[in-house]
């Protein structure tokens, strides 16, 4: 390890390349799942596809067995925000499913999530929920700068979400569940909230890998946990969306470890510097 201070890991270039390998497994698996999901299949079938994808690529699922979690993915449907347990729930056309996936390669983790609408085209409301959630994640990542602070990310997420209120889409930002550091463990310091004032928290430096994961709701952002002690749902039953990527600042710029293109397209469009390491 490059160095570790109070649990905050700073990775060496060699370690970041291992994280990139894990991230590519996650990215490819999520792409496969988004292409595979269809009405009539169960969330358990999605989980089986994910586990096979992860293991066939030489990795190990991060989630399976984590604090007793029974799946290789989290599959959260409609009002479920995060941590949905995959099982015998049958997906119907129009369901909004959020899929969270993690993989380990040689002791290093990748973690990402996406949300999709099952079957045909999403409703206008769902389309906006998905668009704003995903865009807010990218705005948060692009706001990271060498020498900046962790809360710069959450401030950018919140600022973008609130900027969309004027369009008639006022969404709730879930505050109880946040992004996190990642590396030799799936969850490491520091926390990465999706709200708040900028200029606070640990300093952003090359080698600090973070998972940015806004969770937005179409109603009130308050949440409850179901009796399974895992599944987080919106208290008012409103739909929720969740997007996540693992990224790092290198000496050259931003690198999104779980994006198949490294984040080049979206980062460039937002004026951030794309700075991958050479394989």
Secondary structure, DSSP 4 states (H G I P E B T S, - for coil): --EEETTEEE--HHHHHHHHHHHHHHHHHHHHHHHH--TT-BHHHHHHHHHHHHHHTT-EESSTTGGG---SEEEEETTEEE-PBPSSPBP-TT-EEEEEEEEEETTEEEEEEEEEESSSPPPHHHHHHHHHHHHHHHHHHHT--TT-BTHHHHHHHHHHHHHTGGGT---EEP-SS-EEE-SSSSSEEEEE-SSS-SS-SSBP-TT-EEEE--EEESS---EEE-TTSS-EEETT---EEE-BEEEEE-SSSEEETTSTTTTHHHHHHTTPPB-PPP-
